């Protein structure tokens, strides 16, 4: 049997955008041409979900990396170019 893999040093979190108008309408809007369109932006609930997700993520990061005074850990965010993802991050 092969030796076990070494412990990973990175942690990854995946977040989905908050509820969008497209979700409510039952529309799948993943065409790149719609990426910057506000047509299927977040609903009021979607903004609330964005705030809740951010709070939960910050709590997790603090648990894992200690206080915000510890500047030795990098946190890197990658995001979809769609407006609903940007709106979620801004919420």
Backbone bond lengths (Angstrom), bond angles and torsions (degrees), N, CA, C in turn:
res aa  C-N    CA-C-N  psi(-1)  N-CA   C-N-CA  omega(-1)  CA-C   N-CA-C  phi
1 X - - - 1.446 - - 1.538 108.29 -
2 X 1.337 118.27 137.31 1.471 120.29 -179.48 1.525 111.29 -68.83
3 X 1.333 114.42 157.90 1.464 119.64 177.30 1.526 109.75 -66.75
4 X 1.338 117.35 150.18 1.470 119.44 179.31 1.531 110.67 -66.02
5 X 1.300 114.89 152.89 1.462 120.85 177.78 1.523 109.93 -69.11
6 X 1.326 116.96 151.33 1.471 118.73 177.30 1.530 110.30 -67.72
7 X 1.313 115.45 158.03 1.456 120.86 178.67 1.530 109.66 -63.57
8 X 1.322 116.15 136.57 1.459 120.17 178.99 1.527 110.03 -72.40
9 X 1.313 115.35 146.59 1.465 120.03 -177.92 1.523 112.52 -102.86
10 X 1.313 117.24 -8.36 1.464 120.88 -178.35 1.521 109.85 -110.02
11 X 1.299 114.98 153.62 1.452 122.01 175.25 1.515 107.45 -122.79
12 X 1.323 116.04 138.25 1.455 120.72 -178.67 1.523 109.77 -122.50
13 X 1.314 115.70 139.05 1.450 122.58 175.84 1.523 107.45 -124.95
14 X 1.294 116.88 136.45 1.459 121.88 175.92 1.520 108.33 -115.30
15 X 1.309 115.74 129.45 1.459 121.09 177.65 1.521 108.39 -124.09
16 X 1.288 115.29 142.75 1.457 120.63 176.10 1.517 107.71 -102.54
17 X 1.317 115.73 153.53 1.465 119.77 178.11 1.520 110.35 -62.64
18 X 1.320 115.26 159.67 1.454 119.99 176.20 1.524 110.71 -70.71
19 X 1.316 115.65 174.73 1.464 120.39 -179.41 1.521 110.46 -56.60
20 X 1.324 115.75 131.04 1.464 120.22 -179.95 1.526 110.22 -111.62
21 X 1.314 114.85 165.00 1.468 120.22 176.00 1.526 109.79 -57.89
22 X 1.325 117.13 -36.61 1.458 121.10 177.88 1.515 111.97 -62.91
23 X 1.342 116.78 -38.63 1.469 120.08 176.60 1.523 110.50 -60.29
24 X 1.322 116.13 -45.76 1.464 121.24 -178.00 1.525 110.54 -64.81
25 X 1.346 116.53 -39.08 1.464 121.25 -178.27 1.527 112.21 -79.55
26 X 1.332 117.14 -9.87 1.457 120.29 -177.20 1.519 112.63 75.33
27 X 1.334 116.23 25.47 1.456 122.31 -177.58 1.524 109.27 -102.60
28 X 1.328 116.04 132.97 1.467 120.58 173.31 1.520 106.47 -93.39
29 X 1.332 116.03 113.44 1.468 120.17 -175.93 1.519 110.15 -118.04
30 X 1.325 115.31 72.56 1.460 119.00 -178.17 1.521 112.88 -110.56
31 X 1.311 117.93 10.30 1.460 120.92 177.20 1.526 109.14 -68.14
32 X 1.325 116.68 133.42 1.475 120.48 -179.16 1.526 111.64 -56.74
33 X 1.309 117.07 -29.80 1.465 120.07 -179.49 1.532 111.83 -65.03
34 X 1.322 117.48 -18.41 1.467 121.70 178.95 1.526 113.05 -96.80
35 X 1.330 116.97 1.52 1.467 120.61 -173.00 1.521 113.11 -55.15
36 X 1.305 117.88 -42.87 1.467 119.59 -176.61 1.520 112.55 -97.27
37 X 1.310 116.95 -0.27 1.459 121.64 -179.31 1.525 110.26 -72.38
38 X 1.303 115.30 140.90 1.466 120.96 175.79 1.529 110.13 -89.71
39 X 1.337 116.85 3.58 1.461 122.14 -175.06 1.527 112.66 -55.30
40 X 1.312 117.18 -40.44 1.460 121.04 -179.08 1.531 110.44 -116.22
41 X 1.321 115.23 46.56 1.460 120.76 179.16 1.523 112.04 -69.32
42 X 1.312 115.21 -177.12 1.462 120.82 -177.12 1.526 112.39 -72.23
43 X 1.316 113.92 148.70 1.458 121.04 170.68 1.534 107.76 -84.50
44 X 1.324 115.91 174.86 1.471 119.39 175.88 1.527 109.89 -57.96
45 X 1.339 116.92 -43.32 1.457 121.03 177.14 1.526 110.59 -61.29
46 X 1.328 117.16 -38.58 1.466 121.33 179.18 1.525 111.79 -60.60
47 X 1.340 117.25 -41.35 1.468 120.46 176.40 1.530 110.61 -64.25
48 X 1.326 116.50 -41.68 1.471 119.99 178.17 1.532 110.49 -62.86
49 X 1.322 117.16 -39.88 1.463 120.97 177.33 1.524 110.76 -64.53
50 X 1.327 117.37 -36.40 1.464 121.08 177.77 1.519 111.60 -62.98
51 X 1.320 116.34 -43.76 1.470 120.81 177.99 1.528 110.19 -62.58
52 X 1.327 116.72 -44.83 1.461 120.95 -179.62 1.534 111.20 -64.23
53 X 1.324 116.75 -41.91 1.472 120.36 178.43 1.517 111.63 -63.17
54 X 1.332 116.54 -41.84 1.465 120.21 179.26 1.520 110.93 -63.31
55 X 1.321 116.68 -42.98 1.470 121.21 178.73 1.524 110.39 -60.80
56 X 1.340 115.89 -46.41 1.469 120.11 -179.97 1.528 111.33 -63.97
57 X 1.327 117.18 -41.53 1.462 120.62 179.70 1.528 110.81 -64.50
58 X 1.314 117.45 -44.31 1.467 120.20 178.87 1.528 110.97 -62.34
59 X 1.320 117.06 -39.36 1.465 120.40 176.88 1.533 111.10 -62.06
60 X 1.336 116.76 -44.28 1.467 120.65 178.16 1.524 111.95 -62.24
61 X 1.322 116.11 -43.98 1.462 119.90 179.91 1.519 111.18 -63.11
62 X 1.313 116.35 -40.19 1.464 119.64 178.64 1.524 111.01 -65.46
63 X 1.322 117.29 -39.98 1.470 120.84 177.77 1.522 110.95 -62.38
64 X 1.318 116.91 -40.29 1.462 120.74 -176.27 1.519 113.76 -81.35
65 X 1.323 115.86 -34.95 1.465 119.17 -171.43 1.517 113.83 -116.09
66 X 1.298 117.57 3.24 1.456 119.47 179.71 1.513 111.53 81.60
67 X 1.307 115.71 -164.43 1.462 121.12 -175.78 1.523 111.43 -67.11
68 X 1.324 114.91 163.98 1.466 120.59 179.92 1.529 111.75 -68.11
69 X 1.336 117.20 -8.70 1.460 120.35 177.81 1.521 111.80 -74.98
70 X 1.339 117.38 -17.78 1.458 121.95 178.12 1.525 108.44 -80.14
71 X 1.317 116.53 100.73 1.465 122.05 -174.88 1.529 112.61 -93.00
72 X 1.327 118.94 8.81 1.456 120.43 -176.05 1.527 112.94 -83.82
73 X 1.315 118.64 -15.77 1.465 122.38 -179.09 1.525 109.88 -96.75
74 X 1.319 115.69 134.70 1.457 120.46 176.67 1.516 109.49 -95.09
75 X 1.307 115.25 140.94 1.450 121.63 172.05 1.521 106.08 -123.36
76 X 1.312 115.90 122.69 1.460 121.19 -177.21 1.523 107.97 -120.01
77 X 1.315 115.98 132.36 1.455 121.52 179.14 1.520 110.13 -110.30
78 X 1.298 116.52 135.83 1.457 123.69 171.93 1.517 106.12 -119.55
79 X 1.315 116.59 143.23 1.456 118.75 -176.50 1.516 111.52 -141.24
80 X 1.279 114.21 152.52 1.455 122.13 170.79 1.531 108.01 -63.93
81 X 1.322 118.03 151.20 1.467 119.67 177.51 1.529 112.90 -78.79
82 X 1.326 118.19 -4.75 1.456 120.16 -176.04 1.527 111.58 -71.24
83 X 1.333 115.24 145.41 1.467 120.48 -176.81 1.525 111.80 -59.85
84 X 1.318 118.17 -32.89 1.465 120.53 -179.30 1.535 110.98 -64.60
85 X 1.323 117.83 -32.81 1.473 121.00 176.61 1.530 109.67 -72.57
86 X 1.328 117.08 -42.51 1.462 120.84 178.46 1.529 110.64 -63.38
87 X 1.326 116.26 -42.01 1.462 120.65 179.51 1.530 110.73 -64.41
88 X 1.319 117.04 -37.97 1.465 120.52 177.59 1.526 110.19 -63.23
89 X 1.332 116.68 -42.98 1.467 120.64 179.90 1.529 111.08 -65.87
90 X 1.306 116.95 -34.37 1.474 121.01 -178.51 1.516 112.17 -78.64
91 X 1.324 117.62 -18.90 1.477 121.37 -176.39 1.485 110.72 -68.22
